[in-house]
Amino acid sequence: MLRPALLLLGIDIGATKIEFSLGDETGKIYRRLRRATQPSGRPENDLRRVAEEARHLIGAAGARPEELAAVGAAVPGPLDLDAGLVLSPPNLPSWDRAPVRDVLAEELGCPVFLENDANAAALAEWRFGAGRGFSHLVYLTLSTGVGGGLILGGRVHRGVSAGAGEVGHMLAEWNGERCGCGLRGCLEAYIGGACWTRRLREITPSSSRVAALAGGRENAGPEQVVEAAREGDEFALAEMERFNNYLAQALVNLTFALAPEIFVLGTIAVAAGERLCFAPVRERVAAHTWPSLSRKLRIVPAALGNQLADYAGLSVAIDGLRADV
């Protein structure tokens, strides 16, 4: 391996898997590793195992641990960034006040920077994906839930208690459907994959193409809606219309609040594509915002796809080192 100017390690920690990416500040990836998360109930032990695997990965790439310039960890929130802690995320409840920064820094002997997974994804798309060249970006992941990350003026905007970017919990309907967070009417309750799946399994007509593709209404999900909508199924097209309306409403509100240059949309929107999602959403946003805000506004699909985890942690490391300068 040719030695880069900065050898960096990205770690993407999720509820089901942990992904390691050894690379450099140019985005070149030297080694990858993915494994199941397998929490032990003792986060310090889990983190020491992560550090040991990181050392093996560095060695496999022909480098030495002391060459590592920084680690960037993309982790599920909530976080205490000042203390470097993960605070009992819903899908990793055993990681209560997990000392990610301190344990990894002690084990690996270099600076460790943390970012919540949505902000890390926003940084990755901004630096290496669809958002390259823009200074004001809003990233939305539209997956099981709805998350967001804000890049404003070329920097992550975290807000008070690192709480900015929680787009999924913007109000979509006053006292509407109950969200997984406990509140009612959140955007996530209408376009988040888990909530949408519950809805579909209650209301999908047995005669619809969605039910046929899913093998029965009880198995229906957004992926079957997208496929059936491509085939012209009326129920699926109506569900996509509903999805697009709620999504466009959120983008209109974010446009007036933040005046971004670009929205980068992931997951369900990417799967639905231009005809079923991006074109109708752009049309709705343009119709409900001032031309001075919407004329140059871009609404585009996320570009990194399956490589997102590779670049998320690396982008956190790069951002952390630059902020430290």
C-alpha positions in Angstrom: 0.0 0.0 0.0 1.3 3.4 -0.9 1.3 5.6 2.2 -1.3 8.4 2.0 -0.8 11.8 3.5 -3.4 11.0 6.1 -4.3 7.4 6.9 -7.9 7.4 8.3 -10.2 4.8 9.7 -14.0 5.1 9.3 -16.2 3.0 11.6 -20.0 2.8 10.9 -21.7 1.3 13.9 -25.3 0.2 13.4 -27.9 -1.9 15.2 -27.2 -4.9 13.0 -23.7 -4.4 11.6 -20.4 -2.7 12.0 -18.4 -1.6 9.0 -14.7 -0.6 8.9 -13.1 1.4 6.1 -9.4 2.2 6.0 -8.7 4.9 3.6 -7.4 8.4 3.1 -8.6 12.0 2.7 -9.0 11.6 -1.0 -11.6 8.9 -0.6 -9.4 6.1 -1.6 -10.4 2.9 0.3 -7.6 0.4 1.1 -9.4 -2.2 3.2 -12.9 -2.9 4.3 -14.4 -5.1 7.0 -18.0 -5.8 7.8 -19.5 -7.9 10.6 -22.6 -8.3 12.7 -22.8 -5.9 15.6 -23.2 -8.6 18.3 -23.5 -6.4 21.4 -22.3 -8.1 24.6 -24.2 -5.9 27.0 -20.9 -4.2 28.0 -20.1 -1.4 25.5 -16.5 -1.0 26.7 -15.8 -4.6 25.8 -17.5 -4.2 22.5 -15.4 -1.1 21.7 -12.2 -2.9 22.7 -13.1 -5.6 20.2 -13.7 -2.9 17.6 -10.3 -1.5 18.3 -8.6 -4.9 18.0 -10.3 -5.5 14.7 -9.2 -2.1 13.5 -5.6 -3.0 14.3 -5.8 -6.2 12.3 -7.3 -4.2 9.4 -4.5 -1.7 9.5 -1.9 -4.5 9.6 -3.6 -6.3 6.7 -3.2 -3.1 4.6 0.6 -3.1 5.3 0.5 -0.1 7.7 1.2 0.4 11.4 -1.3 1.6 14.0 0.9 4.6 14.8 0.4 5.8 11.2 -3.3 6.3 11.8 -4.1 10.0 11.8 -7.7 9.9 13.0 -10.8 7.7 13.4 -14.2 8.8 12.4 -17.1 7.0 14.0 -20.7 7.2 12.6 -22.9 6.1 15.4 -26.6 6.1 16.2 -27.9 8.9 18.4 -28.6 10.4 20.8 -25.0 11.6 21.6 -23.2 13.7 24.1 -20.5 15.0 21.7 -18.7 17.0 24.4 -18.1 13.8 26.4 -17.8 11.5 23.4 -20.7 9.3 24.5 -23.5 7.4 22.8 -26.6 7.7 25.0 -28.7 4.6 24.9 -29.8 4.6 21.2 -33.2 2.8 20.7 -31.7 0.0 18.6 -28.6 -0.5 20.8 -30.1 -0.1 24.3 -27.2 -1.8 26.0 -24.9 1.0 24.8 -26.1 3.4 27.6 -23.4 6.2 27.9 -21.0 4.1 25.8 -17.6 5.9 25.9 -16.9 5.5 22.2 -14.4 8.4 21.9 -12.3 7.7 24.9 -12.1 3.9 24.6 -11.1 4.0 20.9 -8.7 6.9 21.4 -6.9 5.0 24.2 -6.8 1.8 22.2 -5.8 3.2 18.9 -3.6 6.2 20.0 -5.1 8.9 17.8 -7.9 11.4 17.7 -11.4 10.0 17.5 -14.3 12.0 16.2 -18.0 11.1 16.6 -21.0 12.0 14.5 -24.6 10.7 14.5 -25.2 8.5 11.5 -27.5 10.9 9.6 -24.9 13.8 9.9 -22.2 11.3 8.9 -24.2 10.3 5.8 -24.7 14.0 4.9 -21.0 14.6 5.2 -20.3 11.6 3.0 -22.7 12.7 0.2 -21.4 16.3 0.5 -17.7 15.4 0.3 -17.8 12.3 -2.0 -21.3 11.9 -3.4 -24.2 13.9 -4.9 -23.5 17.1 -2.9 -20.0 17.8 -4.1 -19.4 21.4 -4.9 -22.3 22.8 -2.8 -22.0 24.8 0.5 -25.7 24.5 1.7 -27.0 20.9 1.6 -29.9 19.0 3.3 -29.6 15.2 3.3 -32.6 13.0 4.0 -32.6 9.3 4.5 -36.0 7.8 3.9 -35.6 4.3 5.2 -37.0 2.5 8.2 -37.3 6.0 9.7 -36.6 9.4 8.4 -33.4 11.1 9.3 -31.6 14.2 8.2 -28.3 16.0 8.1 -27.6 19.7 7.5 -24.5 21.1 5.9 -24.8 24.9 6.1 -22.0 27.2 4.9 -19.8 24.1 4.4 -20.1 22.9 8.0 -22.3 20.4 9.8 -25.1 22.3 11.6 -25.9 20.4 14.9 -27.9 22.9 16.9 -28.6 22.7 20.6 -27.7 19.3 22.1 -26.8 18.2 18.6 -30.5 18.0 17.8 -30.6 19.7 14.5 -31.6 17.7 11.4 -34.3 15.6 13.0 -36.4 16.1 9.9 -38.4 12.9 10.6 -40.0 14.6 13.6 -41.1 17.7 11.9 -44.9 18.1 12.2 -46.7 16.8 9.2 -50.3 16.5 10.7 -51.4 18.1 13.9 -52.3 15.3 16.3 -51.9 12.8 13.5 -50.6 9.3 13.4 -48.5 8.2 16.3 -44.8 8.1 15.6 -42.3 5.6 17.0 -40.8 8.5 19.1 -44.1 8.8 21.0 -45.3 12.0 19.4 -48.2 12.3 17.0 -48.1 13.7 13.4 -44.4 13.4 12.8 -43.3 13.2 9.1 -41.8 9.8 9.9 -45.3 8.4 10.8 -46.3 9.1 7.1 -43.2 8.4 5.0 -40.9 6.3 7.2 -40.6 2.7 6.0 -41.7 1.1 9.2 -44.8 3.2 9.6 -45.7 3.0 6.0 -45.3 -0.8 6.1 -47.8 -1.0 9.1 -50.2 1.1 7.1 -49.9 -1.0 4.0 -50.5 -4.2 5.9 -53.8 -2.8 7.1 -55.2 -1.1 4.0 -53.7 -2.8 0.9 -56.6 -4.3 -1.2 -56.3 -8.0 -1.7 -56.9 -7.4 -5.4 -54.0 -5.0 -5.8 -50.8 -5.7 -7.5 -49.0 -4.7 -4.3 -50.6 -7.6 -2.5 -49.8 -10.0 -5.3 -46.1 -9.0 -5.4 -45.9 -9.3 -1.6 -47.5 -12.7 -1.5 -50.4 -11.3 0.5 -51.3 -8.0 2.2 -49.7 -9.2 5.4 -46.3 -9.0 3.7 -46.7 -5.7 1.9 -44.1 -3.0 2.1 -42.8 0.1 0.3 -40.7 -2.0 -2.1 -43.9 -3.6 -3.5 -45.6 -0.2 -3.8 -42.7 1.1 -5.9 -42.7 -2.0 -8.1 -46.5 -2.0 -8.5 -46.6 1.7 -9.3 -44.1 1.1 -12.1 -46.7 -1.3 -13.5 -49.5 1.2 -13.2 -51.4 -0.2 -10.3 -53.9 2.4 -9.1 -53.5 1.7 -5.4 -49.7 1.9 -5.6 -49.8 5.1 -7.6 -52.1 6.6 -4.9 -49.7 5.6 -2.2 -46.8 7.1 -4.1 -48.9 10.3 -4.5 -49.4 10.4 -0.7 -45.7 9.8 -0.1 -44.7 12.5 -2.5 -47.1 15.0 -1.0 -45.8 14.6 2.5 -42.2 14.6 1.3 -42.7 17.8 -0.8 -44.4 19.5 2.1 -41.3 18.9 4.3 -39.0 20.1 1.6 -41.0 23.3 1.1 -40.8 24.0 4.8 -37.0 23.3 4.9 -36.5 25.5 1.8 -38.1 28.5 3.5 -36.3 27.8 6.8 -32.8 27.0 5.4 -32.6 28.1 1.8 -30.4 25.2 0.7 -28.8 24.8 -2.7 -29.5 21.1 -2.8 -31.6 18.3 -1.2 -30.0 14.8 -1.4 -32.6 12.1 -0.9 -31.8 8.5 -0.1 -33.3 5.0 0.1 -37.1 4.9 -0.7 -36.8 8.0 -2.9 -33.8 6.5 -4.8 -35.7 3.2 -5.3 -38.7 5.0 -6.6 -36.6 7.0 -9.1 -37.2 10.0 -11.3 -40.7 9.3 -12.6 -42.4 8.1 -9.5 -40.7 10.4 -7.0 -38.2 13.1 -8.0 -40.1 14.7 -10.9 -43.4 15.1 -9.0 -41.6 16.3 -5.8 -39.7 18.9 -7.7 -42.9 20.1 -9.3 -44.7 20.4 -6.0 -41.8 22.2 -4.3 -41.4 24.7 -7.2 -45.2 25.4 -7.0 -45.1 26.2 -3.3 -41.9 28.2 -2.9 -40.7 31.5 -4.1 -38.8 31.5 -7.4 -35.9 33.2 -5.7 -35.5 30.1 -3.5 -36.4 27.4 -5.9 -35.0 28.5 -9.3 -31.6 27.1 -8.6 -32.6 24.5 -6.0 -31.7 20.9 -6.9 -33.5 17.8 -5.6 -31.4 14.8 -6.4 -30.9 11.1 -5.4 -28.1 10.1 -3.1 -25.2 8.8 -5.1 -23.1 6.6 -2.8 -25.6 3.7 -2.4 -23.9 0.7 -0.8 -20.7 2.7 -0.4 -22.3 5.1 2.0 -20.9 3.3 5.1 -17.4 3.3 3.6 -17.4 7.1 3.3 -19.5 8.1 6.3 -16.8 7.4 8.9 -14.0 8.6 6.7 -15.9 11.9 6.2 -16.4 12.3 10.0 -12.6 11.8 10.5 -11.8 14.4 7.8 -14.3 16.9 9.2 -13.0 16.4 12.7 -9.4 17.0 11.7 -10.3 20.2 9.8 -12.3 21.5 12.7 -9.3 20.9 15.0 -7.0 23.0 12.8 
